[in-house]
Amino acid sequence: MGKLTLITGGARSGKSTYAENLIKNEGSEIVYIATAIAFDAGMKDRINKHQAQRSKDWTTIEKYKNFSKNDIKKSDAVLLDCMTIMVSNLMLDEDVDYDTCSHEDIDLIELKIKNEVETLLTVFKDENLYIVTNELGMGIVPSYRMGNIFRDIAGRINQMIANRADEVYFLVSGIPIKIK
């Protein structure tokens, strides 16, 4: 059974850098799961900076869904960056209008996302798994419905992972605080 570590914090709090430094101590065979999609120039720039920051020796898997045993290669540890982007991508996969969809639709979408995360945790249960996520509950309340739905789903997914995690770190201005 592997160890599950959650690294959370606000935007630009140093989560990814901290997670990458933690995982370097796990060994030389590192698998990096990148969940971002380069949908515009800004995201392409962020992805390029993350790629330049991490070790060239790590194996990168670019995906945010449909995890399976085939994704596992010999590894000392796995780093998924980032869960909130994964949640966002899974929400955007759904063919719904978030301004008008029903609460039942939202519940079904959240269940699909939860199942996808459960699959991820099951597939990598024997690995030391590090998950980076954003803490969304400390900011302003989004003024649009989809933002509220995203914040609520991501918050519950974060709670689910934190509950199961062996260790949880909260980052503020690049400074980690171990909270579990």
C-alpha positions, 0 to 999 in steps of 0.5 A: 500500500502506497502513501497518499499525500495532498498538497493544497493552497491558493493560486501561486502559493508554491504547491507544484514546486513543493510537491516536486521537491518532496517527490525528488526524495522518493527515488529516480523513477517518477511518474508525473501526471499532467492534467492541464490542456493547452487551450490558449496562449496563457495556459500554454505558457504555464504548461511550458514553465511547469515542464521546464521546472520538472526533471527531464528524467521523469515520465510524463502522462498527459491525461485527466481521465480514464486512468487504468493499470496500463498507466502504471510503469515501474515507479518510485512515486507518482505526482498528479498536478493538478486535481482542480484542473482535472475537476474543471476538465471533467466538468467541461466534458459534460454537454450541459449549460451550467447556467440552466442545468438542474440540481439533479444534473449537477449531482450526476456530474459530481458523481461522475467526477467522484468516480473518476477520482476514485478510479485514480486513487484505486489505480495508484493505491500501491504507489506513493501518490502526491496530488496537488490541488487548489484550496478554493474555499478561502476566496471570493464567492464566484458571481456566476453559477458555473463558478459556484458549481466548480468551487463546490465540487472541487471542495468536496473532492479535496475533502474526500482526498484529504480524508484518505490522505496520509499527509496533507500540506497547506502552502502559503507564500511558498511556506508549507504547513503540515496539517495532517 
